Amino acid sequence: MKADRLLSILLLLQTRGRVPAHELADRLEVSVRTIYRDVEALSASGVPVYAERGRHGGIELLAGFRTDVTGLTADESRALFILAAQGAHAALGLDAALGSALRKVMAALPAPYRPAAEVTSRRILVDATRWKGGPQPAVDLDVLQDAVFADRRLRLRYRHSGAKDPSTYTVDPYGLVSKAGVWYLVADRRARPRLFRADRVHSATLLPDPVKRRPGVELADAWEELRRQVEERPGGLDVTVRVRRSRLDMFVRLNASSLARLPDDDGEKEWVTVHLSYGVVGEARQLLQFADALEVVSPPEVRAEVAAAAASVTELYQRVSGSSE
């Protein structure tokens, strides 16, 4: 553990330059006293490292000192070759850079680790897209990337779901997030976090103004706040249904986001009771896809809504059949 910690300190100093002792202690989850002891150990082993105390002090390597050691363990080297779907890198224009980087990492690995890393890259694949997600529209991330890395404001022409015409927003971007194969821009609008699907951005204009983010808020913080808003949105309408056991697995997979809790399945009865939560009554119409394999038990208004939708479908096909005779 100490050897790993010493190597971590060395690589952090090489990357960051001067780093306060308390910051190193926080990142490595040890005490400041332990950090100073580690610095003494590095110095004793010939690494030109020194510490300056005081308000603006810190720990630093002698100017010009570099080490080519990677410090990768066998598991760490394998982990680097288990990467997300290439589509994410392609969307950012980084496919070629990724391949080049991996070749360099492979060359830098200790010889005994190379075969395992190469096998891992051929045996493990991470595909971030969902099954039957349908074709994804082309997404131009160039301007969004420019704004993110240049810390500039953006003017977006953005079309919301169900809207005919796009709206115009001036936003302060935090960064880009790829979620299940879909790219999102995370940004503040009037100091409040907003989420914009990249494939709904009609146009994006880089503004000369510097970005105005909330103090102390990073991309991960803003994303977590928005993610909770989406996933923890209150349903407000409790619905109870009965589902045939033969369709239960499919039903749970397709309605995972609406489940109030996992169904109590004793493995014996033909029908299994499932509890759902919807925002509005109309959302229950999606239950029609299970036809006679599902029955709405309560509340009455949802039962009536699904019955009315089923009657409308029946009427439509009767009318179409009658007109074709």
C-alpha positions in Angstrom: 0.0 0.0 0.0 2.8 2.4 0.9 4.6 1.7 -2.5 1.3 2.5 -4.4 0.9 5.7 -2.3 4.4 6.9 -3.0 4.0 6.3 -6.7 0.6 8.1 -6.6 2.3 11.1 -5.0 5.1 11.1 -7.6 2.6 11.0 -10.5 0.4 13.7 -9.0 3.3 16.0 -8.4 4.6 15.3 -11.9 1.2 16.2 -13.4 0.1 19.0 -11.1 3.3 20.7 -10.1 3.1 22.1 -6.5 0.3 20.5 -4.5 -0.6 21.4 -0.9 0.1 18.6 1.6 -3.6 18.7 2.8 -4.8 18.1 -0.7 -2.6 15.1 -1.2 -3.7 13.8 2.1 -7.4 14.2 1.1 -6.9 12.5 -2.2 -5.0 9.6 -0.8 -7.1 9.3 2.3 -4.2 9.6 4.8 -3.1 12.2 7.3 -0.9 15.2 6.5 1.8 13.7 8.8 1.8 10.5 6.7 2.2 12.6 3.5 5.3 14.3 4.9 6.8 11.0 5.9 6.1 9.7 2.4 7.9 12.8 1.0 10.9 12.0 3.1 10.9 8.4 1.8 10.8 9.6 -1.8 13.6 12.0 -1.1 15.7 9.2 0.5 15.2 7.1 -2.6 16.6 9.7 -4.8 13.5 11.6 -6.0 14.2 15.4 -6.0 11.1 16.4 -4.0 10.8 19.1 -1.4 8.2 20.7 0.8 7.6 24.4 1.6 5.5 25.2 4.5 3.3 28.2 4.9 0.1 29.7 3.4 1.4 29.4 -0.2 3.5 26.4 0.4 3.2 22.8 -0.9 5.1 19.8 -2.1 6.9 19.9 -5.4 9.4 18.1 -7.6 12.6 19.8 -8.7 12.0 21.7 -11.9 12.8 19.5 -15.0 12.5 16.2 -13.2 10.4 13.6 -15.1 9.9 9.9 -14.7 8.6 7.5 -17.4 7.3 5.0 -14.9 3.6 4.2 -15.5 3.1 2.5 -12.1 0.3 0.4 -13.6 -0.6 -2.9 -11.9 -1.9 -5.9 -13.9 -5.5 -5.1 -13.0 -5.1 -1.4 -13.8 -3.6 -2.1 -17.2 -6.5 -4.5 -18.1 -9.0 -1.9 -16.9 -7.7 0.7 -19.4 -8.6 -1.6 -22.3 -12.2 -2.0 -21.2 -13.6 1.1 -22.8 -17.1 2.4 -23.6 -18.6 2.0 -27.1 -16.5 3.6 -29.8 -19.5 5.7 -30.8 -18.8 8.0 -27.9 -15.3 8.7 -29.0 -16.4 9.1 -32.6 -19.0 11.7 -31.7 -16.2 13.7 -30.1 -13.8 13.2 -33.0 -11.5 11.1 -30.8 -11.5 7.7 -32.4 -8.1 8.0 -33.9 -6.7 9.6 -30.7 -8.1 6.7 -28.7 -6.4 4.1 -30.8 -3.1 6.0 -30.7 -3.3 6.4 -26.9 -4.0 2.7 -26.4 -1.1 1.7 -28.6 1.2 4.0 -26.5 -0.1 2.6 -23.3 0.4 -1.0 -24.6 4.0 -0.1 -25.4 4.6 1.4 -22.0 3.2 -1.6 -20.1 5.6 -3.9 -18.3 6.1 -6.9 -20.7 4.4 -9.5 -18.4 1.1 -7.4 -18.5 0.8 -6.9 -22.2 -0.7 -10.3 -23.2 -3.5 -9.9 -20.5 -4.3 -6.4 -21.7 -4.4 -7.4 -25.3 -6.7 -10.4 -24.5 -9.0 -8.1 -22.4 -9.4 -5.7 -25.4 -10.6 -8.7 -27.5 -12.7 -10.4 -24.9 -14.6 -7.6 -23.1 -16.8 -5.0 -24.9 -18.9 -2.3 -23.3 -21.8 -1.2 -25.5 -23.5 1.8 -23.8 -26.6 1.8 -26.1 -29.9 0.2 -25.1 -31.5 -2.7 -26.9 -33.8 -1.7 -29.8 -33.0 2.0 -29.2 -33.7 2.8 -32.8 -31.5 4.8 -35.1 -30.0 7.8 -33.4 -30.0 11.2 -35.3 -26.6 12.6 -36.2 -25.3 15.0 -33.5 -22.9 17.8 -34.1 -21.0 18.3 -30.9 -18.3 20.6 -32.3 -19.7 24.0 -31.0 -20.8 22.4 -27.7 -17.3 21.1 -27.2 -15.8 24.5 -28.0 -18.0 26.2 -25.4 -17.2 23.6 -22.8 -13.4 23.7 -23.2 -13.2 27.5 -23.8 -15.4 28.3 -20.9 -17.7 30.4 -23.1 -21.5 31.0 -23.0 -23.7 29.5 -25.6 -26.9 30.6 -27.5 -29.0 27.6 -28.3 -31.9 27.1 -30.6 -33.5 24.1 -28.9 -36.6 22.1 -29.7 -38.3 20.5 -26.7 -40.1 17.2 -27.0 -43.5 17.7 -28.6 -42.8 21.3 -29.6 -43.1 22.4 -33.2 -40.7 25.3 -33.1 -37.4 25.6 -31.3 -36.9 28.1 -28.4 -33.8 30.3 -27.8 -31.7 30.1 -24.7 -28.5 31.6 -23.4 -26.8 29.1 -21.2 -23.6 28.6 -19.2 -22.3 25.1 -20.0 -20.6 22.7 -17.4 -19.9 19.9 -19.9 -21.2 17.0 -22.0 -22.6 13.7 -20.7 -23.2 10.5 -22.7 -26.1 8.6 -21.0 -27.0 5.3 -22.6 -25.8 6.4 -26.0 -27.5 9.8 -25.9 -25.5 13.0 -25.5 -26.6 15.8 -23.2 -25.4 19.3 -22.5 -25.4 20.2 -18.9 -25.7 23.9 -18.4 -27.0 26.6 -16.2 -29.8 28.9 -17.4 -30.3 31.9 -15.1 -28.2 30.1 -12.4 -30.5 27.0 -12.5 -29.3 23.6 -13.9 -30.8 22.5 -17.1 -30.4 19.5 -19.3 -30.4 19.8 -23.2 -30.4 16.7 -25.5 -27.7 17.3 -28.1 -29.9 15.9 -30.9 -32.6 18.5 -30.2 -30.2 21.4 -30.6 -31.1 23.1 -33.9 -28.1 25.5 -33.7 -25.5 26.6 -31.2 -23.6 29.9 -31.3 -20.5 30.4 -29.3 -20.7 33.8 -27.5 -17.8 36.1 -26.6 -18.9 36.3 -22.9 -17.1 34.0 -20.4 -19.2 31.3 -18.8 -20.9 32.2 -15.4 -21.2 29.0 -13.4 -22.3 28.7 -9.8 -19.3 28.9 -7.5 -18.0 25.5 -6.4 -20.3 23.5 -8.8 -18.6 21.1 -11.1 -20.1 19.0 -14.0 -20.5 15.9 -11.7 -22.4 18.0 -9.2 -24.8 19.5 -11.7 -25.4 16.2 -13.4 -26.2 14.5 -10.1 -28.7 17.2 -9.3 -30.4 16.8 -12.7 -30.3 13.0 -12.6 -32.1 13.0 -9.2 -34.7 15.4 -10.6 -35.4 13.0 -13.5 -35.3 9.7 -11.6 -36.9 10.8 -8.4 -39.7 12.8 -10.0 -42.8 12.1 -7.9 -45.4 10.0 -9.8 -48.5 11.2 -7.8 -50.8 8.5 -9.2 -50.6 5.0 -7.7 -51.8 2.3 -10.0 -52.3 -1.4 -9.3 -52.4 -4.0 -12.1 -52.4 -7.7 -12.5 -50.0 -9.2 -15.0 -49.9 -12.8 -16.4 -46.8 -14.6 -15.1 -45.8 -15.5 -18.7 -45.4 -11.8 -19.5 -44.1 -10.6 -16.1 -40.4 -10.4 -17.0 -41.1 -8.4 -20.1 -43.5 -6.1 -18.3 -41.0 -5.3 -15.5 -38.2 -4.6 -18.0 -40.4 -2.2 -20.1 -41.9 -0.4 -17.1 -38.9 -0.3 -14.8 -39.1 3.5 -14.6 -42.7 3.4 -13.4 -42.5 0.6 -10.8 -43.4 1.8 -7.3 -41.7 -1.4 -6.0 -40.7 -4.8 -7.3 -43.6 -7.2 -7.5 -44.2 -9.8 -4.8 -43.9 -13.0 -6.8 -44.5 -16.3 -5.0 -43.9 -18.2 -8.2 -47.2 -20.1 -8.1 -50.2 -17.9 -9.1 -51.0 -17.3 -12.8 -51.5 -13.5 -12.1 -49.0 -11.3 -10.3 -49.9 -8.0 -8.7 -47.7 -5.1 -9.7 -47.8 -1.5 -8.2 -46.9 1.4 -10.5 -46.7 5.2 -10.2 -47.6 7.6 -13.0 -47.6 11.3 -13.3 -51.0 11.6 -15.1 -53.8 9.3 -16.0 -53.0 9.4 -19.7 -49.6 7.7 -19.2 -51.5 4.4 -18.4 -52.4 4.0 -22.1 -49.1 2.4 -22.6 -50.4 -0.6 -20.7 -52.5 -1.5 -23.8 -49.4 -3.1 -25.3 -49.9 -6.1 -23.0 -53.5 -6.6 -24.2 -55.3 -9.4 -22.4 -52.1 -10.3 -20.4 -52.8 -7.3 -18.1 -55.7 -6.0 -16.0 -55.9 -2.6 -14.3 -57.2 -3.1 -10.8 -57.2 0.4 -9.5 -57.8 3.3 -9.4 -61.1 3.5 -11.3 -60.1 6.5 -13.4 -57.1 4.6 -14.8 -59.2 1.5 -15.4 -61.7 3.7 -17.3 -58.9 5.4 -19.3 -57.4 2.0 -20.5 -60.9 0.7 -21.2 -61.7 3.8 -23.3 -58.4 3.5 -25.2 -59.1 -0.2 -25.9 -62.6 0.7 -27.2 -61.1 3.3 -29.5 -58.7 0.8 -31.0 -61.5 -1.7 -31.5 -63.7 1.0 -33.1 -60.9 2.0 -35.4 -60.3 -1.5 -36.7 -64.0 -2.2 -37.1 -64.4 1.0 -39.1 -61.4 0.2 -41.3 -62.6 -3.4 -41.8 -66.1 -2.2 -42.7 -64.8 0.3 -45.3 -62.6 -2.3 -47.0 -65.5 -4.7 -47.6 
